[in-house]
């Protein structure tokens, strides 16, 4: 927002504008501090044996189990190893990368925006307020997902970094300079890392690359060629580094291709995903308009109501719209976060984004978007920010917005861009956009706190997590007293079969965390899901086709939380194992966490008194 336009450029106006900037900085800093401190304090609490257990198990055996859907284990696996396989430390690492990634994006964005908004207040507080607003919005990374890092983090942080590289190039070009080589090279690094982490990241990378080409084309084809060259240098450098220092690509790529071959006939097709995304997205948008329609109308009217006779009515309408939306957010928004409230708290945040978009659209249509604010390159960048949260989430088999809102910081940047472009619009339009932006940050604070403390991912609330186990694989993680006792009892029962560590274990279904907890290793893929039994069986068969499917005579232990299936029995036969002859139940399921645990018959006889 231009202080001079608002207040006529006098000293009082400048002071008042600076006061508003300071107020925004204080709010954004408070929200940022709230979710960062909360996340830091919770790294030692809770453990999810399903999704989080899968990530951690794949990282634990990253160098010896190439069967994986993506290459994410080659990114976080070495880091996990350097951190001495400590889960809490890995969670801290995730927190640090999220904070640094958002700060870098915020800095890059505000640096670019300064060039596009030359009339903005000449104070570093202006940039600081924007950067902290973007960091505050980053709290959505803790809205409902596990606390340990996963491929969604790599794609989000990679997207933010990729866009940041485009912003650095755009800033240089606006100043008639060559884009920095380091930014072009870093863009190539990001491309390689994101494709390794998740092949569907090609979708968001396509958008980023197109935006980069548009930006670079301002300086001609040579500038585009220069950008491509240095990006290829970065991409190639990462490929060589992975090959030399992490894992030979001749090992990693066949393992990834094998798993993708397993699921080729049963996985979602791109067309199916798009249809699901559309249906769930339309439902979300419809519910958002249903709950916040009055605010949307007020946002449009606030831009158009320039005549004095309409101004009072517009203020009243806006007040009513804001009041109604606040009521809806409190009553139906479920701003407590957590997976239990998914598809509810996103409505409140989407409403805030739509207010900014509606305000911008009406301002442009009515020629109240300050002339000269944007050129073709900046419009492309703003368009990229508009769609980035959704396209970076492409590939998930859940509604796309569930992952998309993790990138809410990108929309926060968009809201800042709108707010700083309304110099010619009525004060009401600017006030509404500012209030909605602040309200969204307050909502993020509440949602992130709830996702971490009240409704942690597939875990008991923080207040119930009071007891640490003596299991080295879990470190000092606090669990509920009952869960800790059950885990320790299971470990004690199975110690003769799981010592030394590294015993192959097949856990059906979605119990990778149990395998990790017992110091076991996956036999086949680390991911085992009830709806993908053919995929699991194919993974077992793939391992059985190798020269030495297990070390020595340590046949895999079998854990079932469901009836034993013919599919798995037949897969074990490819290893020369006859389930009915070679395995026995170690104890009644009632004494083993309701799990059917089978150990090799010969070993059971050896260890039974």
SVG drawing of the C-alpha trace seen along z (x, -y; Angstrom):
<svg xmlns="http://www.w3.org/2000/svg" viewBox="-26 -17 57 95">
<polyline fill="none" stroke="black" stroke-width="0.4" points="0.0,0.0 1.4,-3.4 1.5,-5.6 1.8,-8.8 -1.4,-8.1 -3.3,-7.2 -2.3,-10.2 -1.3,-12.7 2.4,-12.2 2.5,-14.4 4.5,-13.5 1.4,-12.4 0.4,-10.0 3.9,-8.6 4.0,-8.0 0.5,-6.5 1.5,-4.2 4.6,-3.2 2.5,-2.4 0.3,-0.1 3.4,1.7 4.8,2.1 1.4,3.5 1.4,6.0 5.0,7.0 4.1,7.6 1.1,9.7 3.0,11.8 5.9,12.2 3.7,13.4 2.0,16.0 5.3,17.2 6.8,17.5 3.7,19.3 3.8,22.1 7.6,22.4 7.8,22.7 4.9,25.1 6.5,27.3 9.9,27.3 8.3,28.3 6.5,31.2 9.3,32.9 9.6,35.4 6.0,36.3 3.8,38.9 4.5,41.5 2.4,42.7 3.0,46.3 1.3,45.9 2.4,43.1 5.1,41.6 6.3,45.1 6.6,45.8 8.7,42.7 11.0,43.4 11.4,47.1 12.3,46.3 14.8,43.7 16.3,46.2 17.1,48.7 17.6,46.2 20.9,47.8 19.8,51.4 16.2,51.5 15.8,50.0 12.1,50.9 10.3,47.6 7.7,45.6 9.9,42.5 13.4,41.6 12.6,39.6 14.6,42.1 17.8,41.0 17.2,37.4 16.2,37.9 17.8,41.3 21.4,40.0 20.3,37.1 18.5,39.5 21.7,41.5 23.8,38.5 21.4,37.6 22.0,41.1 18.6,42.3 17.0,40.0 13.4,39.2 13.2,36.1 16.3,34.6 14.9,35.4 11.7,33.5 13.9,30.6 15.6,30.7 12.2,30.6 11.2,27.5 14.5,25.7 14.1,26.4 10.5,25.2 11.5,22.0 14.5,21.3 12.5,22.2 9.7,19.7 12.2,17.0 14.1,17.4 10.8,17.2 9.6,14.3 12.9,12.4 12.9,13.1 9.3,12.1 9.5,8.8 12.8,8.0 11.0,8.4 7.9,6.6 10.0,3.6 11.0,3.1 7.3,3.4 6.1,1.0 8.7,-1.8 6.3,-4.1 6.2,-1.8 7.5,-3.3 11.3,-3.6 11.8,-1.5 13.1,2.0 10.1,2.6 8.0,2.9 10.0,5.9 10.2,7.3 6.4,7.2 5.9,9.0 8.6,11.6 7.1,12.4 3.6,12.6 4.8,15.2 6.6,17.1 3.5,16.9 1.5,18.5 4.0,21.4 2.5,22.7 0.0,24.6 2.8,27.1 1.8,28.3 -1.9,28.2 -2.5,32.0 0.4,34.1 3.0,36.1 5.8,34.2 8.5,36.1 9.5,35.0 8.2,36.6 8.1,36.0 5.4,33.4 8.0,31.2 10.5,31.6 8.0,30.7 6.7,27.6 10.2,26.3 11.4,27.1 8.5,25.2 9.2,22.2 12.8,22.3 12.1,22.6 9.8,19.6 12.3,17.7 14.9,18.3 12.4,16.9 11.8,13.9 15.6,13.2 15.8,13.4 12.8,11.1 14.3,8.6 17.6,8.5 15.8,8.0 13.7,5.2 17.0,3.5 18.5,4.2 21.0,6.7 21.7,10.3 20.0,12.8 22.5,14.2 24.2,17.5 23.6,18.9 19.8,18.5 19.8,20.2 22.0,23.1 19.9,23.5 16.8,23.8 18.4,26.8 19.3,28.3 15.7,27.9 14.4,29.7 16.6,32.7 15.8,33.0 12.1,32.6 11.9,35.2 13.9,37.6 11.5,37.1 8.3,37.4 7.9,37.8 4.6,36.0 6.4,32.8 7.0,32.4 3.6,30.7 4.5,27.9 8.0,27.7 6.4,27.1 4.6,24.1 7.8,22.7 9.9,23.3 7.4,21.6 7.3,18.6 11.1,18.5 11.2,18.6 8.8,15.7 10.8,13.7 14.2,14.4 12.7,13.7 12.7,10.0 16.5,10.0 16.2,12.2 16.8,15.7 20.4,15.6 19.2,15.0 16.9,17.9 19.7,20.1 21.9,18.9 19.3,19.8 18.8,23.2 22.5,23.9 23.1,23.0 19.9,24.9 21.3,28.0 24.6,27.5 22.7,27.6 20.5,30.5 23.5,32.5 25.6,31.7 22.9,33.2 22.6,36.3 26.4,36.8 26.4,36.1 23.7,38.7 25.5,41.2 28.9,40.7 28.0,40.0 24.5,41.4 23.4,44.3 24.2,45.5 21.4,44.5 21.6,48.0 20.3,49.2 17.9,46.4 16.1,46.0 15.3,49.8 13.9,50.0 11.6,47.1 10.6,48.3 9.8,51.8 7.4,50.4 5.7,48.2 5.3,51.3 3.7,53.1 1.0,50.5 0.5,49.7 -2.7,51.6 -4.2,50.4 -3.0,46.9 -4.9,43.7 -4.6,42.5 -3.9,38.8 -7.4,38.4 -8.9,40.1 -6.9,37.9 -8.0,34.7 -11.6,35.7 -11.3,36.4 -9.5,33.1 -12.2,31.3 -15.2,32.9 -13.7,32.3 -12.4,28.8 -15.8,27.7 -17.4,29.0 -14.9,27.0 -15.4,23.8 -19.2,24.2 -19.2,24.5 -16.9,21.5 -19.3,19.3 -22.2,20.7 -20.6,19.7 -18.9,16.4 -21.0,15.1 -21.7,11.8 -18.0,11.0 -17.4,11.7 -20.1,9.3 -18.8,6.7 -15.3,7.1 -16.5,6.3 -18.8,3.5 -16.0,2.0 -13.9,1.4 -16.7,-0.1 -18.3,-2.3 -16.4,-5.5 -19.3,-8.0 -20.0,-9.4 -23.7,-8.3 -22.6,-4.7 -19.6,-4.8 -21.5,-4.5 -23.7,-1.6 -20.5,0.2 -18.9,-0.2 -22.0,1.2 -22.1,4.1 -18.5,4.9 -18.9,4.8 -21.8,7.2 -19.8,9.5 -16.8,9.6 -19.0,10.3 -20.8,13.1 -17.6,14.6 -16.0,14.5 -19.1,16.2 -18.9,18.9 -15.2,19.5 -15.8,19.9 -18.9,22.0 -18.1,24.2 -14.5,23.5 -13.1,26.1 -9.9,24.0 -8.4,26.6 -6.6,28.2 -5.7,31.9 -6.8,34.5 -10.1,34.8 -11.0,31.3 -9.9,31.6 -12.1,30.0 -13.4,27.6 -10.6,25.3 -9.5,24.9 -12.8,23.1 -11.9,20.2 -8.5,19.8 -9.9,20.1 -12.4,17.4 -9.5,15.0 -7.7,15.8 -10.9,15.3 -11.5,11.9 -8.1,10.8 -8.7,12.3 -12.2,10.8 -10.8,7.4 -8.0,7.6 -10.3,8.7 -12.8,5.9 -10.0,3.3 -8.4,4.4 -11.8,4.4 -12.7,0.9 -9.1,-0.4 -8.4,-1.0 -5.3,1.3 -2.6,-1.3 -1.3,-1.7 2.3,-0.6 2.2,1.8 2.4,4.8 3.9,5.8 3.6,9.1 6.3,10.7 4.8,9.7 1.3,10.9 2.8,14.2 4.5,14.4 1.2,13.4 -0.6,16.1 2.0,18.6 1.4,17.7 -2.3,18.2 -2.1,21.8 1.1,23.0 -0.5,24.4 -2.7,26.7 -0.2,27.7 2.6,28.5 0.2,31.0 -0.6,32.9 -0.1,36.6 -1.7,37.1 -4.5,39.6 -6.4,37.4 -8.3,34.2 -5.7,31.9 -6.5,29.1 -5.6,31.1 -1.9,30.9 -2.3,27.7 -3.0,25.6 0.4,26.6 1.6,23.9 -0.7,21.2 2.4,19.0 2.3,18.6 -1.2,17.3 -0.2,15.0 2.4,13.5 -0.4,13.1 -2.5,11.3 0.4,8.9 0.7,8.2 -3.0,7.3 -2.9,5.2 0.1,3.1 -1.6,2.5 -4.8,0.8 -3.5,-2.8 -6.4,-4.0 -9.0,-1.9 -11.2,-3.2 -9.9,-3.0 -12.6,-0.4 -11.1,2.1 -7.7,1.7 -9.0,2.1 -11.0,5.2 -8.0,6.9 -5.7,6.0 -8.2,7.3 -8.8,10.5 -5.1,11.1 -4.5,10.6 -7.5,12.8 -6.1,15.6 -2.8,15.4 -4.7,15.7 -6.5,18.7 -3.2,20.3 -1.9,19.9 -5.0,21.7 -4.9,24.5 -1.2,25.2 -1.5,25.4 -4.4,27.8 -2.6,29.9 0.4,30.2 -1.1,30.3 -4.9,31.1 -5.1,33.5 -1.6,34.7 -1.6,37.0 -2.9,40.4 -1.7,39.8 -3.2,39.0 -3.4,35.4 -0.2,33.9 -1.6,33.9 -1.8,37.7 1.7,38.3 3.6,38.7 5.7,41.9 8.9,42.7 9.8,46.3 13.2,47.9 13.2,48.7 16.3,47.3 14.6,46.9 12.0,44.5 14.6,42.6 12.9,40.5 9.6,40.0 6.7,39.6 3.7,41.9 0.6,42.6 1.3,44.8 -0.7,47.7 0.9,47.6 4.4,47.4 3.7,50.5 2.3,52.5 5.3,51.6 7.8,52.6 6.0,55.9 5.9,56.7 9.6,55.9 10.5,58.1 8.5,61.0 10.2,60.8 13.8,59.9 15.0,63.5 13.8,63.1 14.7,59.5 18.2,59.5 20.5,58.5 18.7,55.7 17.9,55.9 15.5,58.9 13.3,58.9 9.6,58.3 6.5,58.2 3.8,56.2 0.4,56.3 -1.1,53.7 0.1,50.1 2.4,51.0 5.8,49.9 6.3,48.1 6.1,51.4 8.8,52.8 11.0,49.7 10.2,49.9 11.4,53.5 14.6,52.7 13.4,54.7 13.8,54.0 11.2,54.2 11.0,57.3 9.8,55.8 8.4,52.2 8.3,50.4 4.8,49.2 2.2,51.9 -1.5,50.9 -4.7,52.9 -6.1,51.6 -2.9,52.5 -2.4,56.1 -1.3,57.1 1.5,54.4 2.6,55.8 2.7,59.4 4.7,58.2 7.2,56.6 7.7,59.8 8.0,61.8 10.6,59.3 12.8,59.8 12.4,63.5 13.8,63.5 17.1,62.2 20.1,64.4 19.9,63.9 16.4,62.6 17.4,62.6 20.8,62.8 21.7,66.2 18.7,68.2 16.7,65.2 13.5,65.7 11.1,62.8 8.8,62.5 5.1,62.1 2.7,59.6 -1.0,59.5 -3.7,57.2 -6.2,59.0 -6.8,62.6 -3.9,64.2 -4.6,64.0 -3.9,66.4 -2.1,63.6 0.6,63.3 0.9,67.1 1.5,67.6 4.1,64.7 6.0,66.5 6.0,69.7 8.3,67.9 10.8,67.8 10.4,71.5 8.4,70.8 5.3,72.8 3.2,70.7 1.3,73.6 4.4,75.6 7.2,73.1 5.4,70.6 3.7,70.8 1.8,68.2 4.1,67.0 1.2,66.2 -2.5,65.5 -3.3,62.2 -4.9,60.9 -1.5,60.8 0.3,59.2 -1.6,56.0 -4.3,58.0 -1.7,58.9 -1.2,62.3 2.6,62.7 4.2,65.7 7.8,66.8 9.6,69.6 8.6,72.9 12.2,74.0 13.1,70.8 9.9,71.0 10.8,74.5 14.3,73.4 13.2,70.5 10.2,72.1 11.0,73.4"/>
</svg>
